[in-house]
């Protein structure tokens, strides 16, 4: 009797094992299950990671160092612009009657017009646009449109450097004038747009410059450099890809 029970138990055990083998075989065939640990990313890793156009700002041939801090002027200007992204300044809206004249020139840190981004960035390199523009206007008053636009016959260091029309003339006289045609598919053209360059824009395409920014060392996935600027849209200091989207009216590198 005991021997029969052992045979019965072995028989049932073999049946159970056979059933389990069949079930496992079915699961493998249906789900193509593999006991080997595999990694299947949802998308190609190359599509997930951003692509960057790396620019060595220490090997661009730019050697000027106005503030003698060991960092070339171009890199200093770019870094000065990027610092303004840490606490973005609100745009001064003239259309809403907000005050745009400040004793000493520069508005409080939490406020800015588009020109203030340039002036603050230049200070990082040791250049005072306030003084530079004032001296140039004082010596070449007739070359500027002070009387024509604002009906003034004298210089005002607190506001003159904060007028985009004055900055255009100043950079055209005192900076290296560069190509305004941007072509991301042309490597030579793309490489001519360096971080720290000053770029003027006609944002609403009315044939007048109404925005100015500084090229960043951050790029889009396609390697197009972004621009740091402050404008009524979005209303604070930003870093965005606008070289391809907006009309470029000026492209400069300072000093000449």
C-alpha positions in Angstrom: 0.0 0.0 0.0 2.8 2.4 0.9 4.6 1.5 -2.3 1.4 2.3 -4.3 1.0 5.7 -2.7 4.6 6.6 -3.6 4.0 5.7 -7.2 0.8 7.7 -7.1 2.5 10.8 -5.7 5.4 10.6 -8.3 2.9 10.2 -11.1 0.9 13.3 -10.0 4.2 15.2 -9.5 5.3 14.4 -13.0 1.9 15.5 -14.4 2.1 18.8 -12.5 5.7 19.4 -13.8 4.5 18.5 -17.4 1.6 21.0 -17.1 4.0 23.7 -15.8 6.4 23.1 -18.7 3.5 23.4 -21.2 2.3 26.6 -19.6 5.8 28.2 -19.6 6.2 27.1 -23.3 2.9 28.8 -24.2 3.9 32.0 -22.4 7.2 32.1 -24.1 5.7 31.6 -27.5 3.0 34.2 -27.0 4.9 37.0 -25.3 8.4 36.1 -26.7 9.6 36.2 -23.2 13.3 36.0 -22.6 15.1 35.1 -19.4 18.0 37.2 -20.5 18.0 40.7 -19.1 17.5 43.2 -21.9 17.3 47.0 -22.1 14.9 48.4 -24.6 14.8 52.2 -24.5 11.5 53.8 -25.6 13.3 56.0 -28.1 16.8 56.2 -29.5 19.2 57.7 -27.0 20.6 60.0 -29.7 17.1 61.5 -30.1 16.8 62.1 -26.4 20.1 63.9 -25.8 20.5 67.5 -27.0 23.2 68.2 -29.6 25.5 71.2 -29.0 27.9 73.2 -31.1 30.8 73.6 -28.6 32.7 76.8 -28.9 36.0 77.2 -27.0 35.8 80.9 -26.0 39.5 80.8 -25.0 40.6 80.0 -28.5 38.7 82.3 -30.8 41.6 84.6 -31.5 40.2 87.3 -29.1 42.8 88.4 -26.7 41.5 91.7 -25.4 41.0 91.8 -21.6 39.8 95.3 -20.5 39.3 94.5 -16.9 42.4 92.3 -16.7 40.6 89.4 -15.0 42.2 86.7 -17.2 39.0 86.3 -19.2 38.9 87.7 -22.7 36.4 90.5 -23.4 34.1 88.4 -25.6 33.7 85.7 -23.0 33.3 88.3 -20.2 30.4 90.0 -22.1 28.7 86.7 -22.7 29.0 85.8 -19.0 27.7 89.2 -18.0 24.6 88.5 -20.1 24.1 85.1 -18.7 24.2 86.4 -15.1 21.1 88.4 -15.9 19.2 85.1 -16.4 19.6 84.2 -12.8 17.1 86.8 -11.6 15.3 88.0 -14.8 14.5 91.7 -14.9 10.9 92.8 -15.7 10.6 94.7 -19.0 9.9 98.4 -18.6 6.8 99.0 -20.6 6.7 102.5 -22.1 3.3 101.9 -23.7 1.8 101.5 -20.3 3.5 104.8 -19.1 6.2 103.2 -16.9 9.1 105.4 -16.0 12.2 104.9 -18.1 14.5 107.6 -16.8 16.6 106.9 -13.8 19.2 109.1 -12.1 22.5 107.5 -12.7 21.2 105.8 -15.8 20.8 102.1 -14.8 17.3 101.1 -13.6 17.0 98.9 -10.5 18.2 95.3 -11.0 14.6 94.0 -11.2 13.8 96.3 -14.1 15.3 96.6 -17.6 14.8 97.9 -21.1 16.3 95.9 -24.0 19.4 98.2 -24.1 20.1 97.6 -20.3 20.9 94.0 -21.0 23.8 95.1 -23.2 25.1 97.8 -20.8 25.0 95.4 -17.8 26.8 92.7 -19.8 29.5 95.1 -20.9 30.2 96.1 -17.3 31.2 92.5 -16.7 34.1 93.0 -19.1 35.0 96.5 -17.7 33.3 98.6 -20.4 30.9 101.3 -19.3 28.6 101.9 -22.2 27.1 104.8 -20.4 30.5 106.7 -20.5 31.5 105.4 -23.9 28.3 106.4 -25.6 28.3 109.8 -23.8 31.8 110.6 -24.9 31.1 109.6 -28.5 27.9 111.6 -28.7 29.6 114.6 -27.1 32.4 114.5 -29.7 30.2 113.6 -32.7 26.8 115.0 -31.8 25.7 115.6 -35.4 26.2 111.9 -36.2 23.5 110.9 -33.8 19.8 111.6 -34.1 19.4 113.3 -30.7 17.7 116.4 -32.0 15.8 114.7 -34.8 14.2 112.1 -32.6 14.1 113.6 -29.1 14.4 117.3 -30.0 17.4 117.8 -27.7 20.6 119.7 -28.5 22.6 118.3 -25.6 23.9 115.0 -24.3 22.4 113.2 -21.3 24.5 110.4 -20.0 21.7 109.0 -18.0 19.5 108.1 -21.0 21.5 108.4 -24.2 23.2 104.9 -23.9 19.7 103.4 -23.2 18.3 104.4 -26.6 18.5 101.7 -29.2 18.9 104.2 -32.0 22.0 105.6 -30.3 23.5 102.1 -29.7 23.1 101.2 -33.4 25.2 104.3 -34.4 27.7 103.7 -31.6 28.3 100.1 -32.5 28.4 100.9 -36.2 31.3 103.3 -35.5 33.2 101.5 -32.8 32.6 97.8 -33.2 33.5 95.1 -35.8 30.6 95.0 -38.2 29.6 91.4 -39.1 27.2 89.6 -41.4 23.5 90.0 -40.7 22.4 87.0 -42.9 22.1 84.0 -40.7 22.4 80.6 -42.3 22.5 77.6 -39.9 23.2 75.2 -42.8 26.4 77.0 -43.7 29.1 76.0 -41.2 31.3 79.0 -42.0 28.4 81.3 -41.4 27.3 79.5 -38.3 30.8 79.8 -36.8 30.8 83.6 -37.4 28.1 84.0 -34.7 30.1 83.9 -31.5 28.8 84.1 -27.9 29.2 87.7 -26.7 28.3 89.2 -30.1 25.7 92.0 -30.1 22.7 91.5 -32.4 20.0 94.0 -33.2 16.5 92.8 -34.3 13.4 94.2 -36.0 10.9 92.1 -34.1 7.7 93.4 -35.7 9.2 93.8 -39.2 8.5 97.5 -39.5 12.0 98.4 -40.8 13.2 99.7 -37.4 15.3 98.0 -34.8 13.4 97.5 -31.6 15.4 94.8 -29.8 19.0 94.1 -29.1 20.6 91.1 -27.4 23.8 89.1 -26.8 24.5 85.7 -28.2 24.8 83.0 -25.6 27.0 79.9 -25.5 23.9 77.8 -25.2 22.5 76.4 -28.5 19.5 74.6 -29.8 19.6 70.9 -30.6 20.7 71.9 -34.1 23.6 74.0 -32.9 21.9 77.4 -33.4 23.1 79.8 -30.7 20.4 81.3 -28.5 20.1 85.0 -27.7 19.8 86.7 -24.3 17.6 89.8 -24.4 14.8 91.6 -22.7 11.6 92.5 -24.6 7.9 93.2 -24.1 7.3 89.7 -25.2 7.6 87.8 -22.9 8.1 90.8 -20.6 11.4 89.8 -18.9 15.0 88.8 -19.6 15.1 85.5 -21.5 17.4 83.3 -23.5 15.7 82.1 -26.7 16.3 80.9 -30.2 15.4 83.9 -32.4 18.2 84.1 -34.9 16.3 82.2 -37.5 12.9 83.6 -36.6 13.4 87.4 -36.4 14.7 90.0 -38.8 18.4 90.8 -37.9 19.3 94.4 -38.5 22.8 94.5 -37.0 25.6 92.1 -35.8 28.6 93.5 -34.0 31.6 92.4 -32.0 33.1 94.8 -29.5 35.7 96.2 -29.3 36.7 96.6 -32.9 
